Structure formats: structure tokens, C-alpha cells
């Protein structure tokens, strides 16, 4: 049973990464064909696309009565996005923030992270909590669309347009990649959730831990790949935008969808360990990425600190398992 579950997790993660890339590529190209502004594609379409693995995995997990996977996936992915993905990306090349839109999203991310900690302080995410998150998410999408329509010359939009021009493809191919990517995304998520639940039961750990570690890293791989590629091309705002957008989507939409499907009890360590780590990383990102004296910048030393922090966090989680 354990070998089969392990293979299901590995295969599910690999298929998830492949299908997510296909879905994002097809979605962005289709939006471009229908005349959507590049900045809007970068903020909404790519945001949805890179968070699609978390949303589908968490939604399926909640439907099957495993909300711990959903919550662990969301919070664990947020931690991995900042500490692991931005850390590795900054080690490859320092990240400089030019986009004014991203500078507006950073404080918004900090506020929403604080809201999520407040919601779980009572040890429960109710249906009301979930709908509050989804309502805020709807408002965020409306604000994002407005920003995308009124800031067409933003550097994030320029970088997105350059990438779309380079990877231009016919509408029929874009639609095929979009729908095939979505189908395989759902299939991969079902395989991954089944394998993760089976492994959790076999090793006697709760599904929250599996969500925080294995699944969180796996569903964050699309952000890692796109951020590294973007940074190597000098498209720093796309690299940071992937992380900020994904964390906003995870905190609001992923937790909101899972909580609306299946209200969940939240163990106290989620607040004192996971939400605390997520909050401190978000504040550090705000401090080093906002650039109070000019352009924000995440240098290699700060990238190394972020990676070491991620290793330390996982060691903390491992101590909880073997305690």
C-alpha cells in the first residue's frame, strides 16, 4: 500500500506540474487572442493559472472530507512561495521590483495574511469565515481588473506582453492547451490527494502535515519554474508577481473554497507555527521588497536567508511529527 501511495504522489505531482504549465500557457494565449491587456493577463490569468493546482487539490480534498490537506496546502504553499521560491530565484539573480501595481499588492497581502491569522485564532474556519474570504477575493479580482485597465504601461504588463509575443500561438492550439491542461489538472489532483491521504494514514500523521510539506512544495513547482525563467530573462516583476498573486489566491480562494465546502477545525499549532511563519515571511517580503528608499530589491544574501528559513521551518514541522 505504501509503495503504491508513494508512486501516486510522485506521479500526481509530475502530472500536476505538466498540466498546470499547459493550462497557464493556453489561458494566457487565449486571453491575448481576445484582446485582454497584458497587465490584466499577468495579474489575473497567470495568477489563476499558477494557483490552479492549489485550488483543485484543496477543493477535491475538502470534498472528500480531508480539509487538513486543503489548509496545509494553502499555508504551506504560501511559505514555500516566499521562502523557497523567491529565495532560490534571488540566489540565481537578485530580484528588483519596478511595478507600481506590485508595490500596492504587497501591503494588501500583509493585511490579508493578518486576517487569515485572526480567523483561525478560535481554532475553526466556519462557512461564514470562508465566505468572507471569497467575498474579499471577488473584490480583489474587481480591483485587479481596474488596475489592469488603467495601468497599461506598468512594467509587469510590458514584461507579460514581451513573453506573450515570444510565445505566440494560434487560437485553436491555445484553446486545446487550456482545456487539456484543465482536464489533466483535475486527474492529477485526484491521484495526488488519494496518494497523500494513503501515505498519511500509513505513517500515522495527520493530513495537515502532508499538505504543509509534500503537497505544498509540489503545487508550488509551477511558480518556481516560472519565477526562475522570468528572472533569467530579466523579468523580475513577473517573478515577484507570481509569488504575490499566488499567495493572495491561496489565502483567499483556496482556503475560502475548501472552507465553504467543508468547514474545518484548526489545530492550535497552525496558528503558533504555520500562520506565524507565513506572517513573518510576508512582513519580511514587504520590508525587503517594497523599497522605502527607492526600488525594492531582494539580493542574494536575503535569498539565502529565505532558503535557510524554509529549511528551518520544515525541521520544525518534522519535530512535531516525531515528538
BABA-383245 format. One record per residue (C-alpha): residue in one letter; z, x, y negated; residue number from 1. Coordinates in nm, 3 decimals. Each point is the difference from the previous one (the first is absolute). Layout:
a | Z | X | Y | NUM
...
***
This chain:
x | 0.000 | 0.000 | 0.000 | 1
x | 0.094 | 0.277 | -0.245 | 2
x | -0.324 | 0.202 | 0.047 | 3
x | -0.207 | -0.317 | -0.048 | 4
x | 0.195 | -0.095 | -0.314 | 5
x | -0.038 | 0.354 | -0.138 | 6
x | -0.375 | -0.007 | 0.062 | 7
x | -0.020 | -0.342 | -0.167 | 8
x | 0.172 | 0.137 | -0.312 | 9
x | -0.228 | 0.308 | -0.016 | 10
x | -0.317 | -0.199 | 0.063 | 11
x | 0.110 | -0.278 | -0.236 | 12
x | 0.070 | 0.248 | -0.281 | 13
x | -0.333 | 0.178 | 0.048 | 14
x | -0.191 | -0.329 | 0.002 | 15
x | 0.203 | -0.120 | -0.298 | 16
x | -0.094 | 0.303 | -0.211 | 17
x | -0.367 | -0.026 | 0.095 | 18
x | -0.022 | -0.375 | -0.064 | 19
x | 0.193 | 0.026 | -0.329 | 20
x | -0.244 | 0.262 | -0.129 | 21
x | -0.291 | -0.220 | 0.104 | 22
x | 0.158 | -0.306 | -0.166 | 23
x | 0.074 | 0.183 | -0.327 | 24
x | -0.349 | 0.150 | -0.015 | 25
x | -0.170 | -0.334 | 0.066 | 26
x | 0.226 | -0.190 | -0.242 | 27
x | -0.059 | 0.242 | -0.288 | 28
x | -0.376 | 0.011 | 0.056 | 29
x | -0.023 | -0.381 | 0.023 | 30
x | 0.200 | -0.042 | -0.321 | 31
x | -0.230 | 0.247 | -0.171 | 32
x | -0.306 | -0.200 | 0.108 | 33
x | 0.149 | -0.313 | -0.159 | 34
x | 0.054 | 0.176 | -0.332 | 35
x | 0.378 | 0.057 | 0.007 | 36
x | 0.110 | 0.265 | -0.255 | 37
x | 0.084 | 0.339 | 0.159 | 38
x | 0.355 | -0.001 | -0.137 | 39
x | 0.061 | -0.340 | 0.157 | 40
x | -0.139 | 0.126 | 0.331 | 41
x | 0.230 | 0.302 | -0.018 | 42
x | 0.309 | -0.206 | -0.081 | 43
x | -0.049 | -0.317 | 0.207 | 44
x | -0.256 | 0.053 | 0.278 | 45
x | 0.115 | 0.350 | 0.096 | 46
x | 0.363 | -0.108 | -0.044 | 47
x | -0.048 | -0.287 | 0.242 | 48
x | -0.202 | 0.215 | 0.236 | 49
x | 0.240 | 0.291 | 0.032 | 50
x | 0.291 | -0.243 | 0.045 | 51
x | -0.188 | -0.216 | 0.250 | 52
x | 0.149 | 0.183 | 0.302 | 53
x | 0.355 | -0.065 | -0.122 | 54
x | -0.074 | -0.365 | -0.082 | 55
x | -0.166 | -0.079 | 0.333 | 56
x | 0.252 | 0.193 | 0.212 | 57
x | 0.300 | -0.151 | -0.181 | 58
x | -0.143 | -0.352 | 0.005 | 59
x | -0.064 | 0.017 | 0.375 | 60
x | 0.342 | 0.154 | 0.065 | 61
x | 0.175 | -0.277 | -0.195 | 62
x | -0.205 | -0.267 | 0.180 | 63
x | 0.109 | 0.145 | 0.335 | 64
x | 0.368 | 0.001 | -0.102 | 65
x | 0.032 | 0.371 | -0.083 | 66
x | 0.073 | -0.001 | -0.375 | 67
x | 0.171 | 0.340 | 0.025 | 68
x | -0.340 | 0.160 | 0.058 | 69
x | -0.132 | -0.178 | -0.310 | 70
x | 0.282 | 0.113 | -0.228 | 71
x | 0.010 | 0.352 | 0.143 | 72
x | -0.377 | 0.028 | -0.035 | 73
x | 0.010 | -0.098 | -0.368 | 74
x | 0.292 | 0.218 | -0.107 | 75
x | -0.092 | 0.288 | 0.230 | 76
x | -0.358 | -0.002 | -0.131 | 77
x | 0.125 | 0.009 | -0.360 | 78
x | 0.215 | 0.303 | 0.079 | 79
x | -0.286 | 0.170 | 0.187 | 80
x | -0.246 | -0.077 | -0.281 | 81
x | 0.205 | 0.179 | -0.265 | 82
x | 0.174 | 0.276 | 0.193 | 83
x | -0.253 | 0.085 | 0.270 | 84
x | -0.339 | -0.100 | -0.142 | 85
x | 0.047 | 0.103 | -0.363 | 86
x | 0.193 | 0.306 | 0.116 | 87
x | -0.280 | 0.122 | 0.228 | 88
x | -0.264 | -0.092 | -0.256 | 89
x | 0.179 | 0.193 | -0.277 | 90
x | 0.035 | 0.303 | 0.229 | 91
x | -0.378 | 0.000 | 0.041 | 92
x | -0.063 | -0.040 | -0.373 | 93
x | 0.239 | -0.097 | -0.284 | 94
x | -0.045 | -0.364 | -0.105 | 95
x | -0.056 | -0.077 | -0.369 | 96
x | 0.033 | -0.357 | -0.130 | 97
x | -0.258 | -0.106 | -0.260 | 98
x | -0.024 | -0.377 | 0.047 | 99
x | 0.182 | -0.218 | -0.254 | 100
x | -0.001 | -0.287 | 0.249 | 101
x | 0.189 | 0.208 | 0.257 | 102
x | 0.253 | 0.100 | -0.266 | 103
x | 0.068 | -0.371 | -0.047 | 104
x | 0.033 | -0.059 | 0.375 | 105
x | 0.262 | 0.273 | 0.055 | 106
x | 0.284 | -0.178 | -0.187 | 107
x | -0.111 | -0.328 | 0.162 | 108
x | 0.039 | 0.160 | 0.343 | 109
x | 0.350 | 0.117 | -0.093 | 110
x | 0.104 | -0.353 | -0.107 | 111
x | -0.142 | -0.162 | 0.315 | 112
x | 0.172 | 0.260 | 0.220 | 113
x | 0.331 | -0.088 | -0.170 | 114
x | -0.070 | -0.370 | 0.065 | 115
x | -0.055 | 0.067 | 0.371 | 116
x | 0.336 | 0.181 | 0.021 | 117
x | 0.170 | -0.292 | -0.176 | 118
x | -0.152 | -0.247 | 0.247 | 119
x | 0.124 | 0.180 | 0.310 | 120
x | 0.350 | 0.069 | -0.141 | 121
x | 0.130 | -0.320 | 0.165 | 122
x | -0.136 | 0.109 | 0.339 | 123
x | -0.273 | -0.261 | 0.020 | 124
x | -0.355 | -0.067 | -0.118 | 125
x | -0.032 | -0.376 | -0.025 | 126
x | -0.313 | -0.209 | -0.033 | 127
x | 0.087 | -0.039 | -0.369 | 128
x | 0.019 | 0.380 | -0.041 | 129
x | -0.338 | 0.030 | 0.170 | 130
x | -0.164 | -0.257 | -0.226 | 131
x | 0.143 | 0.171 | -0.308 | 132
x | -0.169 | 0.321 | 0.113 | 133
x | -0.328 | -0.180 | 0.069 | 134
x | 0.012 | -0.175 | -0.339 | 135
x | 0.051 | 0.333 | -0.175 | 136
x | -0.283 | 0.139 | 0.209 | 137
x | -0.228 | -0.278 | -0.122 | 138
x | 0.097 | 0.081 | -0.359 | 139
x | -0.066 | 0.368 | 0.065 | 140
x | -0.348 | -0.075 | 0.128 | 141
x | -0.072 | -0.211 | -0.310 | 142
x | 0.125 | 0.282 | -0.226 | 143
x | -0.205 | 0.254 | 0.197 | 144
x | -0.317 | -0.206 | -0.039 | 145
x | 0.063 | -0.022 | -0.374 | 146
x | 0.051 | 0.377 | -0.020 | 147
x | -0.316 | 0.058 | 0.200 | 148
x | -0.206 | -0.218 | -0.233 | 149
x | 0.140 | 0.142 | -0.325 | 150
x | 0.024 | 0.373 | 0.080 | 151
x | -0.346 | 0.077 | 0.132 | 152
x | 0.004 | 0.360 | -0.127 | 153
x | 0.325 | 0.097 | 0.172 | 154
x | -0.018 | 0.323 | 0.202 | 155
x | 0.096 | -0.180 | 0.322 | 156
x | -0.303 | -0.229 | -0.044 | 157
x | -0.227 | 0.297 | -0.076 | 158
x | 0.114 | 0.183 | 0.313 | 159
x | -0.046 | -0.314 | 0.212 | 160
x | -0.350 | -0.055 | -0.140 | 161
x | -0.097 | 0.356 | 0.081 | 162
x | 0.113 | -0.044 | 0.360 | 163
x | -0.181 | -0.334 | 0.037 | 164
x | -0.322 | 0.149 | -0.138 | 165
x | 0.021 | 0.290 | 0.244 | 166
x | 0.061 | -0.232 | 0.299 | 167
x | -0.247 | -0.275 | -0.097 | 168
x | -0.109 | -0.221 | 0.292 | 169
x | -0.200 | -0.324 | 0.050 | 170
x | 0.185 | -0.332 | -0.026 | 171
x | -0.068 | -0.088 | 0.366 | 172
x | 0.158 | 0.325 | 0.117 | 173
x | 0.295 | -0.045 | -0.237 | 174
x | 0.068 | -0.352 | 0.133 | 175
x | -0.029 | 0.118 | 0.360 | 176
x | 0.249 | 0.280 | -0.060 | 177
x | 0.236 | -0.239 | -0.180 | 178
x | 0.013 | -0.265 | 0.275 | 179
x | -0.011 | 0.240 | 0.296 | 180
x | 0.275 | 0.206 | -0.162 | 181
x | 0.214 | -0.312 | -0.043 | 182
x | -0.049 | -0.109 | 0.361 | 183
x | 0.089 | 0.341 | 0.141 | 184
x | 0.293 | 0.021 | -0.242 | 185
x | 0.149 | -0.314 | 0.154 | 186
x | -0.066 | 0.121 | 0.355 | 187
x | 0.155 | 0.340 | -0.075 | 188
x | 0.305 | -0.163 | -0.156 | 189
x | 0.064 | -0.216 | 0.305 | 190
x | -0.023 | 0.303 | 0.230 | 191
x | 0.225 | 0.205 | -0.227 | 192
x | 0.268 | -0.268 | -0.033 | 193
x | 0.009 | -0.059 | 0.375 | 194
x | 0.035 | 0.372 | 0.070 | 195
x | 0.266 | 0.047 | -0.270 | 196
x | 0.215 | -0.288 | 0.125 | 197
x | -0.031 | 0.123 | 0.359 | 198
x | 0.103 | 0.353 | -0.101 | 199
x | 0.295 | -0.127 | -0.202 | 200
x | 0.127 | -0.201 | 0.295 | 201
x | -0.056 | 0.285 | 0.246 | 202
x | 0.195 | 0.253 | -0.212 | 203
x | 0.266 | -0.248 | -0.110 | 204
x | -0.066 | 0.032 | -0.375 | 205
x | -0.054 | -0.289 | -0.234 | 206
x | -0.346 | -0.084 | -0.123 | 207
x | 0.101 | 0.088 | -0.359 | 208
x | 0.014 | 0.370 | 0.095 | 209
x | -0.344 | -0.014 | 0.162 | 210
x | -0.135 | -0.169 | -0.314 | 211
x | 0.159 | 0.259 | -0.231 | 212
x | -0.139 | 0.298 | 0.189 | 213
x | -0.297 | -0.022 | 0.235 | 214
x | -0.164 | -0.312 | -0.140 | 215
x | 0.073 | 0.090 | -0.364 | 216
x | -0.172 | 0.338 | 0.034 | 217
x | -0.289 | -0.149 | 0.196 | 218
x | -0.073 | -0.278 | -0.247 | 219
x | 0.024 | 0.253 | -0.287 | 220
x | -0.270 | 0.226 | 0.145 | 221
x | -0.283 | -0.174 | -0.195 | 222
x | 0.182 | 0.079 | -0.325 | 223
x | 0.050 | 0.361 | 0.111 | 224
x | -0.367 | 0.048 | 0.083 | 225
x | -0.129 | -0.164 | -0.318 | 226
x | 0.250 | 0.184 | -0.223 | 227
x | -0.088 | 0.343 | 0.144 | 228
x | -0.374 | -0.069 | -0.031 | 229
x | 0.042 | -0.128 | -0.356 | 230
x | 0.209 | 0.301 | -0.106 | 231
x | -0.247 | 0.248 | 0.147 | 232
x | -0.268 | -0.170 | -0.212 | 233
x | 0.220 | 0.024 | -0.309 | 234
x | 0.057 | -0.378 | -0.005 | 235
x | 0.376 | 0.023 | -0.056 | 236
x | 0.045 | -0.353 | -0.133 | 237
x | -0.144 | -0.148 | 0.320 | 238
x | 0.245 | 0.209 | 0.205 | 239
x | 0.301 | -0.122 | -0.198 | 240
x | -0.143 | -0.351 | -0.038 | 241
x | -0.023 | -0.033 | 0.379 | 242
x | 0.372 | 0.066 | 0.033 | 243
x | 0.119 | -0.214 | -0.293 | 244
x | -0.226 | -0.290 | 0.100 | 245
x | 0.099 | 0.021 | 0.365 | 246
x | 0.373 | 0.004 | -0.082 | 247
x | -0.036 | -0.302 | -0.228 | 248
x | -0.191 | -0.187 | 0.271 | 249
x | 0.248 | 0.103 | 0.271 | 250
x | 0.311 | -0.101 | -0.194 | 251
x | -0.140 | -0.331 | -0.121 | 252
x | -0.268 | -0.120 | 0.242 | 253
x | 0.099 | 0.162 | 0.331 | 254
x | 0.369 | -0.089 | -0.022 | 255
x | -0.084 | -0.334 | -0.163 | 256
x | -0.243 | -0.106 | 0.273 | 257
x | 0.236 | 0.110 | 0.279 | 258
x | 0.300 | -0.172 | -0.161 | 259
x | -0.192 | -0.322 | -0.058 | 260
x | -0.102 | -0.005 | 0.367 | 261
x | 0.339 | 0.102 | 0.138 | 262
x | 0.308 | 0.037 | -0.227 | 263
x | 0.190 | 0.305 | 0.117 | 264
x | 0.347 | 0.152 | 0.012 | 265
x | 0.014 | 0.346 | -0.154 | 266
x | 0.239 | 0.261 | 0.147 | 267
x | 0.224 | 0.169 | -0.260 | 268
x | -0.157 | 0.342 | 0.061 | 269
x | -0.330 | -0.130 | -0.138 | 270
x | 0.164 | -0.024 | -0.342 | 271
x | 0.210 | 0.317 | 0.017 | 272
x | -0.265 | 0.218 | 0.167 | 273
x | -0.354 | -0.136 | -0.025 | 274
x | 0.006 | -0.192 | -0.328 | 275
x | 0.205 | 0.278 | -0.160 | 276
x | -0.253 | 0.264 | 0.109 | 277
x | -0.290 | -0.218 | -0.112 | 278
x | 0.165 | -0.060 | -0.337 | 279
x | 0.077 | 0.368 | -0.065 | 280
x | -0.354 | 0.102 | 0.095 | 281
x | -0.143 | -0.268 | -0.229 | 282
x | 0.214 | 0.123 | -0.289 | 283
x | -0.104 | 0.360 | 0.070 | 284
x | -0.364 | -0.107 | 0.001 | 285
x | 0.058 | -0.178 | -0.329 | 286
x | 0.166 | 0.311 | -0.148 | 287
x | -0.249 | 0.264 | 0.116 | 288
x | -0.314 | -0.212 | -0.009 | 289
x | 0.040 | -0.189 | -0.327 | 290
x | -0.016 | 0.301 | -0.229 | 291
x | 0.230 | -0.080 | -0.291 | 292
x | -0.130 | 0.304 | -0.192 | 293
x | -0.365 | -0.048 | 0.086 | 294
x | -0.197 | -0.042 | 0.321 | 295
x | 0.205 | -0.048 | 0.313 | 296
x | -0.036 | 0.267 | 0.266 | 297
x | 0.128 | 0.053 | 0.353 | 298
x | -0.018 | 0.374 | 0.070 | 299
x | 0.015 | 0.182 | 0.334 | 300
x | 0.372 | 0.073 | -0.022 | 301
x | 0.076 | -0.369 | -0.061 | 302
x | -0.236 | -0.085 | 0.285 | 303
x | 0.198 | 0.231 | 0.230 | 304
x | 0.327 | -0.167 | -0.106 | 305
x | -0.152 | -0.340 | 0.085 | 306
x | -0.107 | 0.115 | 0.349 | 307
x | 0.342 | 0.156 | 0.068 | 308
x | 0.161 | -0.326 | -0.115 | 309
x | -0.211 | -0.193 | 0.251 | 310
x | 0.105 | 0.235 | 0.281 | 311
x | 0.363 | -0.040 | -0.103 | 312
x | -0.032 | -0.380 | -0.006 | 313
x | -0.142 | -0.008 | 0.353 | 314
x | 0.282 | 0.228 | 0.118 | 315
x | 0.242 | -0.253 | -0.152 | 316
x | -0.170 | -0.283 | 0.190 | 317
x | 0.008 | 0.207 | 0.323 | 318
x | 0.375 | 0.053 | -0.040 | 319
x | 0.042 | -0.379 | -0.011 | 320
x | -0.191 | -0.031 | 0.328 | 321
x | 0.206 | 0.256 | 0.193 | 322
x | 0.337 | -0.086 | -0.155 | 323
***
